[in-house]
């Protein structure tokens, strides 16, 4: 060993801490946590007294196992100032060794005499107490000790575990002057602790060997001392050849392990494969040295294996204390009395085969059973946790898996950002109780939704600060200091007999997602290290599933936000229909459904629903492109079949642009369906065309529901196929219902059934469109929709005949004045005298252009709509009008410019017989 010559102790940081200042970042995390616990326990740095007890076993299994190791260490450090201590699991020093024997006389009794208790709650921060609290190798240097008396020392301490149970049974601590340090010391400390743990295991093996020898001697005596019985056991593989497969062996070992847990005699029937039966018999046995154990034998019944398999056995050297299964000859008497008459009959049955299954101590059997149950719980967790992509549900599945097989109560706290699918920049600031689950309904913990506020030093805060797990084994004996700030709440928890807890961070892919806390109340045994590792494994699996759900939630939220931003945020003003809509996204992913309401010229309105094949961001983006394109095509006053043709061509071009899917990561565009309808309230005619989309539902004013037989048309994206239109006359107050296939297409029901449900839901013509939407969703939509649903309900209106004025005229320029006069009279009848000037001027220009440049027939129409006056002039030519800026020397070219200035909108649409030039004036423009 050597001297580094440097002082490692954080003297100034300790002084600042004792003054109440923050020292976070300047002191190692375990040390700072221990200081906080010491301060909350009310310990004083000047305190020198420690509890002393002489009520300990100086010849315990731990002391016997450690004595040779301590002797070797004393020899290794001979002549040095090394002080080596062995403490039990409570922190009581059992043995001390000194490199320089004279040290024992110079040191005070507290540092030289066994019996003093160095647990953290009495001694503050020190090697033994910190190793028990942290449950791992710890070093404490100089001023890192909480007590003043230890400032000149340094120490390295490590827990000693019983490898059977995983429980901490002691601590090995090396004390030395604070400047005395060597990089190899941690390795030496670990090896010394491992040596002691191996010797504890060897003690157990020796006890099992004694039990096995007692069993073999008794069997030899039961056979009358026949020669040839050397007490050897055949291996498991020999009996496997006799008809027991691996699954049968596992069943026998598991049941035998359960029988080992109890020292009572028992007989259990076990069913194996291929119709074989086994009776397991357990009997207590005591070795010559006084070790009490249990031996489990098997009596195999049913069809016996071939004799040569049982006779051709080989000696096995690994039979001592192992889970070995051996067979003996037929119909021999057992070395112990059987538990009941059924067992007697099984042993004496023809063809019965007997053999040793397992021998051991009950406590060891309990550990084996506990280990098997932990493995079963982990296997079950892999199927129960993460069944959905919902963050909260996954957290609940963690709690439901752990209760009651690991814990009696479980709480899960997640930041609000994680619940929203995001990463939390500061989990402590936004930690919310997400799950409270336990064996009783009146759980004594903060309810779901409560914002969790953490104080320094609490197990939850320590997990947030980086500790892999925090175990509190005894909450009832002395209330931990970290519970004092919330003492009233803590008393409620302790009143439910909660006595130990494990706090584990939920970590996945380097991201802290929250905290899971496990509490035990019914089982009197406190949580141990095995329970902590099991809780960590469950939390790790749950954290990965929560992170997957969080990422899915984020992607789903982004896709849904994109989709909603691409859908109409509000319906435009128009008087042709009273309309309502409803959009229901799929549970499993955002789709590409959309709807739209587009006002057209001449009081007409376009109704549109569509569905892009697929789900996700790509489908939502494609939907947005198609919807914008459809609006643009509608603004061009295209007929329904022409509009669908343009959308089809657009989708083909988009698909070609994405053919290089391997480079972009895209799967291309599969296709889309669409239904486009244009309703004219002046004629009550609805013109529709569809591209692979379900037909609309039509509700007559008397309540009769029909599904018009429209020409189906191919889906969009195939290219080169025609679309057809159909015209239907809709009486006033008819209801037209457009929807996507997510409403009626469901794998759990026939589409005809869904259409019947839709028909029943729509057979109420007196409902408002909003009420109709609600009724349809409640009655027809699947409970868990696998596809988006877009629903558009439009109740038709009409323009009264007395609000429409129509004049037919020949191509005679002299008649323009007559049209102006007639229009002025009609506007007076409608009470729109304020618009007469603008209307006269617009009609004069539009009619003059039709007479000069158009062809017959020429027609003039005025429409008094709810909010506007519409002037239309139609003729038989298809010449397109163009708005231009006339030069100062031009004699003409200003007519359309004047129309554009006097109207709020103007344009042209084409008909099968020519075109219509229209201009619209708002009624409030005057």
N, C-alpha and C positions, 0 to 999 in steps of 0.2 A: 504494500500500500504506500501511498505517497501523500505529500502535502501540496495543495495547489497554491497556498499562500494568499488567497483572496477571500474576502468576506462576501457571502452570497445573501446575507440577511437584509431584508428591506426595512431598515431601522426607521427611516424618515416616513415611509409609507405607513408603518404601524403607528407612529406617533400621530400622523394626520387622521388615521382611522379612529383612534381612541378619542380624538378631539371632535369627531362627528363629521369630518370632511370626506368627500368622495375620493376613493383611491382606485376606482375601476380602471383597468388597463395597466396599472403599475404593479399589480400583485397577481400571482397565478390564481386562476379561477378556483381550484379546490381550496386553496388557503383562504381566499377572501370569503368564500361560502362558509368555511369553518369559523372564521372570525365573526361573521354575522350571526351564526347560530350561537356561538359562545356569548356574544353580547346580549342576544335575546333571551338566553338562559339566565342572565343576570350574573354571570361569572365575573370575578374581578381579576385583573392581571397580577395583583399582588397576592392572590390567594395561594397558600402553601399547603394547606391540609387536603389530603385525599382520603377517601374511605379505605379502611383496612378491614380485611376479613381473614380468618384462619379456617373458614369453612370451605376448603377446597381439597380435592383428592390429589395428594402428592404422587400417587402411583396410578394415575388414570391412563387410559389408552393413549392419549395425546402425549403425556409425559414419557411413557415407555417408548413410544415411537420416536420421540424427538431426542431422547437422552444421548444415543450414540452420535447423532448429527451435531448436537451442541458440544459434545466432547471434542469432535473433530475440529469444529470452528474455534474452540478455545485453544487447541494446539496450533491451528493455523495463525491465529493472531497473538500468539504468545509474546509477551513483552510489550505489547501495544496498549493503548488506552481504550480499546474497543470494549463496549459493554453490550452483551447479547442477552436479550430477554425473550422468554416464551410466555405468552398470555393466552388465556382461554377466550371463548367466544364472547364473553361479557367484558373483556378488558382487564381481568384480574391476572396479575403476574404470577406465574407458577414456578418458573425456574429462571436463574440468572447465571451467566458465565462472564468472566473477566479475562481479557488478554494479559493483564498484569494483576496477579492475585491481590496485591496490596491495595488495589483500588477499592475493594470491598470494605476495607477499614477506613478509608478516607472519605468516601461518599456518604451523604446522609442516608438514613434508613429508607426514605421514599425512593431512592435510586439504587438501593442495594439489597433490600429485603423483599422476598416474595410476599404476596398478599395484598399489595396496594392496587387499587382499581384505577386504571388510566383511561376509562371510557371518556368520550368527548364531553358528555354532559357534566362530568365532574372535573376533568383536568383541562378542558378547553382544547385548543389546537395542539396536538402532539402526534407522534408517529403511530402509536397503537390505536388511539381514538380515531385518527384520520383514516387509517387502513380499514377499520371496521365500518366507518361511515361511507367511504368511497368504494370499499370492497375490491381494492386493487393495490398494487405496489404504489407506495407514496413516500416522498421525501419531504422532510421539514428541516429548514436551515435557520439557525440562530433566531433572529427576531420574528421569523414566521411563527414561532411558538407563541401562544397566547399568554402563557404564564411567564412572569419575570424570571423565575428560578431556572428556566431552561434556555435563557438567551445565549449562553456560551456553548451550547451543544447543537449537534445536528444528528439526524437519525433517518434510517430507511427501514420501512416496515411493510410486510406483505401478509395477506390473510392465508391461512392454512385451511384447506377444504377437505371434507370427507368425500372421496370420489364416488362412493355409493349414492349418497343423498345430494351431494352438491352443496351442503350446508357449510358455513364457516364454523370451524370448531376451535380455531385459535389464531394467534398472530405471532410471527417471528419478527423481532425488532432489533436492529443494530444501532447502538448509540455511540457517538464518537465526538471529539472536539470539532467545532464548526469549520475549522480550516483543514480538517483531515478528510480528504475526499479522493476517490479514484474512479475513473470511468468504468472499470470492471466490477465495481461493487454491486450495481443492480443485477448483473448477470449472476454473481455469486449468491445474492439474496434469493433470487428465483430458484436456483438449483438447490439451495438448502431447503427451501419450502417444498419443492417437488420431492426431495428425498424423504422428508417427513411424511408427506402424503402417500408415497409408495409404501413406507413402512406401516402406515395405518391400514393400507390395503392388504399388506402381507399378513397383518394380524387377523384380518377377516378371513383370508384364505386359509390360514392355519386353523381357524375355528371350523371352517367348512370341511377341511381335510379330516379333522377329528370326528365330525358328525358322519362323514362318509365311511370312515374306518369302522365306526360303531355299527353302522348299517351292514357293512360287509361281514363283520364278525358275527352279527346276529343271524345273517342269512346262512353263514357257514354252519353255525350251531343248529339252525333249523333243519339243515340237510343231514344232520347227524355226523358231521365231520367227514363227509365223503372225500376221498382223495380225488384230486383233479380239479377241485374248486379252489382256485387261487385268488378268488375275490376280484378278478379283473372284470371290467364291463366292456361289452361290445359297443362299437360306435354307432352313431345315428344313421350313417349311410348303409350299414348292414341291414338294419331293420327297414330302411326305405326300400331296399330290394325285396323285402317281404311283403310289400303292398301298401305302405304308408307314403303318400306323396307329400310334397313340401307344405301344401295347405293344411293337411292333416297334422303335420308336425307343429305348425304354427298354432293351430287350435289347441293342441294338447299342452304346449308350453304356456300359452296364455292362461288356460284354466288352472294348470298346475301352479303357476305363479300366484294366482288368486288364493289357492288353498294354502300356499306357504305363508300367507299373511296372517293366518290364524293358527294358534297352537292347538286347536281342538281337532279331534278325530272327525273325519267326514268322508262321505262317499258321494261322488257326483257322476251321473251318466252323461257321456259326451257322444254325440252322433258324428260320424265321419262319412267320407264319400264311399260310394259303392256298397252302401248298406251295412258297413261295418259299425260296430258299437264298441265303446271303451268305457270302462268304469275306472275312475280315478279315485284312489284311496290315499288319504293323508293321515299320518300318525306322528305324534310327538316322539322325539328321541333326544337323549341326553348323553353327551360324550363323557369319557372318563374324567376329563378336566372340568366338567360341570357346565359345558356350553349346551344350552337348550336350543333345539331346532326342530324342524319338521321334515319328514321324508314323504314324497308322493310317489306312489307306484301305480302302474296301469295294468288293467286286466282287459285284454283284447278279446272280444267275442265275435260271433259270426263266422264267416268262412276263414279258416286259418291259412296263413301263408305256407308255401311248400317248406317241408322240413329242412331241406338242404340249405335254404337261405338262412335259417336260424342257427343251424349247426356250424356253418362256415364262417364263424366270427373271428375277428382279429383283435388283438389287444390294442387298446387305445390309451395313450399316455395322458390325454387331455380330459379324462373323465372327472378329475378331482374338482368338485365344486362347480362344474359346468352344467348347462342344460342338456344333459345326455339322456338318451332313451335306449334302454337295453331290454333284451328279451331273454327269458330263461325257459327251461323245458316245460312241457305241458303238465297241468294238474298238480303242481307242487303246492305245499302249504305255505302261507305267507308268514313272515317273521313276526308280524304283529296281529293282534286280533282285529277282525274287520269291523267296520262301523255299524253294519246292520246285516240282516239276513239276506237282503238283496245282493249285497256285496259278496257274501258267502256263496250264493248261488252263481254269481258271475265268475268267481274264482274257480269253482268246481265244475263249471260247464264243460262239456266235451269240446275239444278244440281251442280252449282258452289259452292265451299266451300272456305271461306276466313279465313285467320289467320295471326298472327304476326310471322315473321320469325326471325328478328334480329333488335336490336336497339343499337345505339352507336354513338360515335364521329368519324368523318372521319379519324383523325390521328390514332385512335385505329384500325380502319378497315384496314388502310394501313399496320400497323404492323402485323395484322392477315394474310393479303394477302402475305406479305413478308415471314412470317413464313411458310405458306403453300407452297410457291414457293421454299423455302429452302429444305423443306421435299421432294418435287418433284425432286429437283436437286440431292439430296442424293439417292433417289430411282433410278433415271436414272444412276447415277454414278456406282451403283452396277452392272449394266448390260453393261455399256460402257467401264469401266476401267478394263483391265486385260483380254481382249478377246484373246490375244495371249501370248505366253511365250517368247516374245522378249522385252528386257529391254527398248530400245529406243522407240518402238511402244507403250509400256505401258505409258511412260512419255508423249508421244504425246496425248494419249487418255485422260490423266488428263487435259492437256491444252485445248483440244477440248471440253471437258465437261464443263469446267469453263468459256469459252468464248462463248457468251457474257453475260451469265446469272449471273455470279458472277463478272467477271473482263473483262476489255477490252483488256488487254495484259497479257500473262503468259510466264514466262521463267522457265526452269528447268535446273539445273546444277548438273551433276553427275560426280563422280570421274572416271577416265579412268579404274581403277581396277573394279569398279562395272559394267561398260559396257562390260568388259571381263569375267564377272561372278565371280569375286573375291571380298573379303572384302578389303576395303581401310584402310591401316594402318594410313595414314595421308590424309584425304579428302582435306584439304586446299592446299596441294602441287600439287594435280593432278586434280583439279576441272575443268571440261570442260562444255561449254554451249552445252546442248543436245537438247533443244527445245526452239524455239522462235515462238510464235503464238499470233495473235491478230486480231482485227477487220479491220486492214489495212495491206496491203502487205509491206509497207515501215516501218516496225517496227523499232523503234529507239534504239534498243538494240544490243549488240554484237552478231554476227551471230553464227549459229550452228558450232561447232568445235573450237570456240575460247577458249583459256585457260584463265580461270577466276582467276584473282589475287585479293585478298581481303585485304583491309586495316583494322587496328584495329578500333573498334567502329562502323563499318558498320552493318546494320541489318543482312546481310549474315554471317558476322563473329560472331555476337552474337548468331545466330542460331547454328553455328558450335560449339560454346563454351557452349551450353547447354540450351539456352532459348527456351521455347516451341513455341513461336511465337513473332514476332516483328511487331507492327502496327505503321505506319507513316500516320497521318491523314491529314497533310497539307504540301505538298512539294512546293507549289507555293508561299505562302505568304512570307516565308523566307527560302531560300535554306538551308537544314540541313547541319550541319558542316561536316558530314561524306561524303557528295557529293563534298566537295571542292577539294580533291586531284584529282578527275577526272572531273573537272568542265566543260571542253569542251563536254565530253560525256553526262554529266548531263544536259547541256543546250539543247542538242538534244532531250533528253527525255522530258524535260519540255516544249519544243516547240510543242510537240504533245499533250499538255494540260493534261499530266499526273499529278494528284494532290494528290493521296494517294496510299499507297502500303501496302501489307501484305507479310511478309517473314516467311516461315514455313519450318522447317527441315523435311526431309523425313526419318522417323524412323520406323524400323520394327524389332521386336524380339531383341531389344536392340542394333541394328546396325544402324549407321548413313549412309544413302545411298545417300544423296544429299540435295539439297535445291530447293523448289518451291517458286516463287515470283509472286504475283498477283498485277496488276496495274489497276487503274481506271482513265478514262479520260472523257468519254462522260457524264456519270451520275454525276451531280454536287455535289451530296451528298457524303461525304467521307466515307471510310470504317469505320465500327463500330465493336463493340465487337461480335455481332452476325455474322457479316461477317468473323471475325477472327476465331470464332469457326467453322463456315462452312468450311473455308479454311483448318483448321486443320483436320476436319473430312475427307474432300476430299483427303488431303495429306496422312492421315493415311491409307485410303483404297488403294490409289495408291502405297504407300510405301510397303504395304504387297504384292501387285501384282508385284511390281518391284523386291522385294526380292525373290518371287517365280520364277520369270523369271531369276533373277540372279543365283539362285541355279540351275535352269534347264540349263542355259547357261554353268555353271561350269561343271555340270555332262555331258552335251552334248559335251563340249570341251574335257573333260577327255576321254570320250568314243571314240570320233573321233581321239584324239591323240593316244590312244591305238590301235584303228583299223588301222590307217595309219602306225603305227610302226610295225604292224603285216603283212601289205601288202608289196609287192616288192617295194623297193625304186628305183630300176633301173632294166632294162632288161639285162640279161646276153648276152655275145657275142655268137653268133651261126649263121650259114650260111644257115640253112634249110628254114627259113621264114623271110620275112620282116614284123615286127610286131609293132603295136601301141595299146595303151590301154587308157581307160578313166574310172575314178571312180567318181560317183556323189552320195554323201550321201543324205539320206532322210532329209526332213525339220523337221519332227516331232521327229526323234530319230535315233541314229546310229544302223545300222543293222549288219548282219553277212555275207555280200557278200564278195567274194574274187576271185582273179584270180592269175595265175602263168604261167611262161614260164620256162621250165626245159630242158636244153640241155642233151641229152642222147648219148650213144656211137654210133659209126657208122654214124655220122652226123645227127642223128635223133633228133627230138625235141618233147617234150610233152607240150600240151596246156591244161589248166585247168581253169574252172570256177566253183564256188559253192556258195551256199546260205544257211546259217543257219536260221532256222525259229525263228522269234522273233526279238526284238530290245533291245538295251541297252548294258551295260558293259558285261553282261553274254553272250549275243550273240556274241559280238566282241571277248571275250576271247575264246569261243568255236571255233569260226572261226580260230583263231590263232593256236589252238591245231590241228585242222583238216588240216590246210595248211601245218604245219610243218610235220605232219604225212604223208601227201600225197607226200611231197618232199622226205622223207625218203624211202617210198615205191617205188617211181619212181627211186631212186638211186639203188634199188635192181633189176631194169629192169623187174618189174612185168608187165604182160599184163594188158590192161585196165580193163577187167572184174575182174581179180584177185585183182587189186589195189582197186577197189570199194568194193570188198568183205572184204578186210582188213579194210577199212575205216568204213564199216558198223559194223563190229565186234567191232572196237574201240569205236564207238559212243554208242553202246549198253553197253559196259563196263563203259563208262563215265556216262551214265544215271543211271546205277545201283549204282555207287558211290555217286550219288546225290539224292538217293531215300529219304533220311532223310531231306526233304525240310523244314519241320517245324522247325528243329533245326538250319539249316544254313541260312534260309531266302531265299533260292533259289527255283525257280519253276521247276527245272530239265531241261533236254534237250529235246526239242520237236522233233527235227529231222533236216535233212538237205537234200539238193539236190546237184547233182554234175554232171558235164560232163567232161570226160577225153578223150583226143585225142592224138595219137602218129603219127607223120608224118615222113616218110622216104624219103628224097629227092633222094636217089639212085634208088628207085623203084617207086616213086611218089604215094605210097599207104598210105592212112590215116586210121588208126584203131581207132575206137571210141566205147565208152560205156557210158551210162548215167544212173543216179539214180534219177528218178523222175524229171529230169531237162528239160527245153525246148530244142528242137533240134536246132542245129546250122543252120545258113544260109550259103549257098554256092553260090558264084558268079563265074560263068565261065568266061574265058578270053573274050568271046564275049558279056558279060553283062547279061546273063540269070541268074536269081536268083531263087534258089530252096531251099526247106527245107527238107533235107534227112529224110526219114522215118526210124529212128533208133529204135531198140527195146527199149521200154520205161524204163523198170527196176523200181523196187520199190525205194522209198526214203530211204536215209540212216537212220539207227536207228531202223528199224523194225526187222532185224535179221533173218537169216535162209532162205532168199529168194535169188535165183540166179540172176546173171547179164549176159547179152549177149553182144557180140561185133559185130561190122559191119565194113567191109573194103570197102573203096571208093577210086577209083583212081582219083587223082587230077592233071589235066594238069598243066604245068608250068604257073605261073602267075594267077592261080586261087586264090580266096580270101575266106578264111574261117572265119566266124564271130560267135563268141561265146558271149553269153550275159546271164544275169540273168533276172528273170521274172519281176523285177521292171521296165524294159524298155517297156514291152508290156502289162503288167497287170495293169489296171487302172479301178476303179469302174465307172468312168465317160465315158468310151468308151468300145466298144466291142473289144475282142482280135483279131478278124479277121480284123477289121479296123486297129488296130495297126500293124499287120503283113503286111497288104497291104502298110502302110506307110513305114515300114521297107524295103519292097521289092523295093519301088520307090526310097528310099534314097540310096540303094545299087546298083542300076542299072547304075553305072558309073565305069566300070572296070579300067579306065585310072587314077583314083584318087590314091594318095598315101594313105597308111593306116591311117596316121594322119588326112588327110582331110576327109577320110571316117568316122572316129570316130566323128569328129566335125559335119559332116552333119547328122549322125544318131542321135546324141544327140539333135541337133536343130530341127529335123523333127519329131522324134518319142517320145522322153522323155517327160513325163507330165510336165506341167508348174510348178506344186508344187508336186514333187514326194513324195509319201507316203512311199516308200520303196527305199532302196539303189539300185543303178544301177552299175553293173560291165560290161564293154564292152571290148572285146579283138578281134582285127582285124589282121589277119595273111595272107599275100600274099606269096604264095608258090614259092620256087626256086627248081632247080634240080641240081644234080651233073652231068656234061657232061659225056657221055659214055667213051670218050677218057681219062678221069681222073680216071677210074676204071679199075683195072687189076685183073683177076680172073683165078685161076688154080685149077683144080681137080686132085688129085693124089691118087694112091692106098697106102695101109699101108706098104710101102717099105722104110726102113731107107736109102737106097742108093740114093733115089731120093731127099733127103734133099739138097744135093749140087746143083742139077739142079734147085731147087726152088730159092736158093740163087743167082745163076747166072742169072736166068730170072728176078728176082726182081732188081738186080743191073742194068741190061739193061733198064728196064722200068724206074727206077729212073733217069738214064742218059737222057732218052728221055724227062722226065719232068723237067730236069735241077736241080735235087736234089742230085747231086753227094755227097754233103757234108753229107747227111744223110745215105749214103750207108753203112758205117761201122755199125752204130747203127741198121739200118734196117736188115742187114744181120744177125747180132748176135741175134736180137729178133726173127726173123723168124726161125732161126735155132733152137732156144730153143723151140718155140711154136710148130713148126712142129714135132720136135723130140718127144715132150710130146704127141702130138696127135697120132703119129704112134705107140708109145710105150704103151700108156695107154688108148687111145680112140678106136673108132670103125668107120667103114665106114658109110656114105661117108665122106671123108676128103676134105676140100676146103680151099684154101688160097686166100685172097683178099686184095689188096692195094687200098686205096682211097686217092687221092690227093685233100684234102679239101682246102678251102681258106686260112686257117691259120695253118693247121696241116697235118701230114701224118699219116694215120691210117692203122695199120697192123692187120688183122683178120685171125684167123685159126678156122674153125668149124669142128666138128666131130659128130658122131651119138651117143655118150655116154653122160650121165648126171653126170659123176663124177666131183665133184667140185675141182678145183685146190686150193692149200693152199700155201701161202707164209710162209717159215720158215727159221730160221737161222741154217745152216748146221754146224755140229761140224768139227773140224780140221781133224778128222779121217774118216769122211764120204766121199764116192766116188762121190756121187751126191747130189741133193737137192739145187743146187745153181742157177738153170736155171731161176726160177721166180724172184729170188732176183736180178739177172742181168737185167731182163726185167724191174723190178720196178725202178732200178737205171738209166736205159737208157731212159725211157719214162717219160712224164709228168703225165700220168695217164694210168692205166690199169685195167682190170676187166673181168668179165664173165657175159654173159647173156644166158638165156635158151630159146630155141625155141621148137616148137612142135616136132622137129626131133632130138634134141640133145642140144648142147651148142655151144657158140662162145666165144673164148678167144681173147681179143683185147688189143692192146697197141697203144698209141697215142704219137707222137713226134711233138713238135712245130716246124714250119718251120724256126723260127729264133733261134732254139737251136744250130744249127751249128755255 
